[in-house]
Amino acid sequence: MLDSRAKLLLRALVERYIADGQPVGSRTLSKAAGLDLSPATIRNVMSDLEDLGLIASPHTSAGRIPTPKGYRLFVDTMLTVRRDSLDLSAGELSSPAIAPDQPQKVIANAAQLLSSLSHFVGVVMAPKRTSVFKHIEFLGLSERRVLIIIVAPDGDVQNRVVHTNVSHSQSQLIEASNFLNAHYAGLALEVVRERLRSEVDSLRGEITTLMRAAVDAGVQAMTTQDEVVISGERNLLSVTEFSNDLGNLRKMFDLFEQKAKLMQLLESSSEAEGVRIYIGGEGQLIPSHDLSIVSAPYEVDGAVVGTLGVIGPQRMPYEKMIQIVDITAKLVSNALSQSR
């Protein structure tokens, strides 16, 4: 546990480093903290903070910088988000950047908005699609190729081609689609898949195989996430931590290109309430030690359907980022709910 003096000095050091990007010395820290302490006392406290793993001393400087552990303590216990500290109005945020339009446009605009407000990278995971189907139809394309047409309750249409082991007549295709529509329309395809394994024994084997292949393709088509929408990657070129370290920069752009780890991070954020902060060096999901992500889930009609956030350096102004992400998540929730 830190005493009040150590907490004050740690907070002042983190805030100063976020603002300047330079290691903080004892004299600078004394002025920043506003404490009437001798340089020797401050050095002793900084030594204690370093022993606790909260700050570190770069080889090229006598000053100190926060560690991931120091940033974590700062954001968890020392950060006070003031609603009036963000110099933006609701009108500037909500119009025309985010409007009740097509969901894809809302998502793209939200990523651009996050990037322009933060001056870092804005990311938005597209809403999860429902796997419930309203209607399914089979169309023979050739001897062993069948087009599956799946219609969702909201009118969204997904088409998939499956390759079958045997040829099917048009009457067999009609028989299979009629059975699925009569018995399973309105259910999630995952449920249909389980029921097909245990309930269907009245149809010929090749028809059952076709239906199972169709449902498997439908599950993949209707539940696959759209690509994560990313905006403002070039903003990182002006961030010292990345522009001066090509290896770090390469890791960042690999994250944006491959997206698998990024989606894993955003998926875990959707399970939490409110804004969540990830700091590089704390886990395996974040590829760069100098990276932080501030994220929050967004909803449609009260149900969480996706996540959005800002990606930037560890020394980002967290108070402002939290507000930007929180407000944008609420605006996206409202826009998507209104468009339904």
C-alpha positions, 0 to 999 in steps of 0.5 A: 500500500502506498501512503498519500505522499507516494500516491500524489507523487506517482500521479504527478509523475504519470500525468507529467510523462503523459503530457511531455513524453520525457522521463520525469526528474525529482526537481520537475516532479516536486514542482508538478506535485506542488509539495514542499519536499526536499530533492532527497525526500523525493528521490527516496520516494521514487526509489520506493516506487521503483522497487515496487515496479511502478516506475522505471529509469531508462538507461539514458536518463536520470528521470523515471517513467511509469511501468505498465503496473504504474499505469494500471494503478493510475487508471484504476485508483487515481483517475477522475473522469470529469464530464465537463473536461471534454471540450465537445458538445453532444451535437458535435458528436452526434451529427452528422457523424453518427445518424440513424442510417444503415448499420454499416455506415454507422459503424464506419462513421463511429471509427472515423469519429473515434480517430478524429477525436482521439488523434489515435486509431479508432476501431469498431467491431461490427454488430453480431448477426443473429443466426435465426432464419425465417426461410431457407431455399435450395437451388441446384447449380450443377450435379453436386453444387447447391446454392443455399439462400437463407433469409433472416427475420430482418430481411437480410439474405445470405447465399452460400454454395455447398458441394455435395457427395451425391447429386440431388433432384429439384424435388429433393431440394424442395423436400429438404427446404420444405422440411426445414421451413416447416419444422425449424423456421424462427429458430437459431441455426445452432439449435437446428443443427443439434436437432437434426442430429437427433430428430430427423430419421424420417427422411432419406439419408442423402436429404438429411446430409444436405440439410446438415450441410446447409445448416453448417454453411448457414451458421458460418454465413450468419454468425461470421463477424464483418471485418473490424472497422479501423480508422486512423492508423497513420496517426501512429506515425506521429507517436514517438513510441512507434515512429522511433521503433520500426519493430513496434510499428510493424507489430501494430500494423500486423495487428490491424492487418490480421485482426484476429487478436484485435477481435479477441480483445474486443470480444472480451471487452463486450463481456464487461460493463462500461469502459475497459482499459488494456495496457501493453505488458499486462498480457499476451493479447496486446502485441506491443509493450507501448500500446494501450486500448480503451474500449467499451461495448455498445448495445442495440435495444439493450443487448450488447452486440459489439465493441468499439475503442481507441488504440494508442500509446501507453501515455495517452490522456486516459481521462479524455479517451475514456470520455470519447469512447464512452460517449461514442458507444452511447451514440452508436447504441442510440443510432443503431437502436433507432434504425431498427 
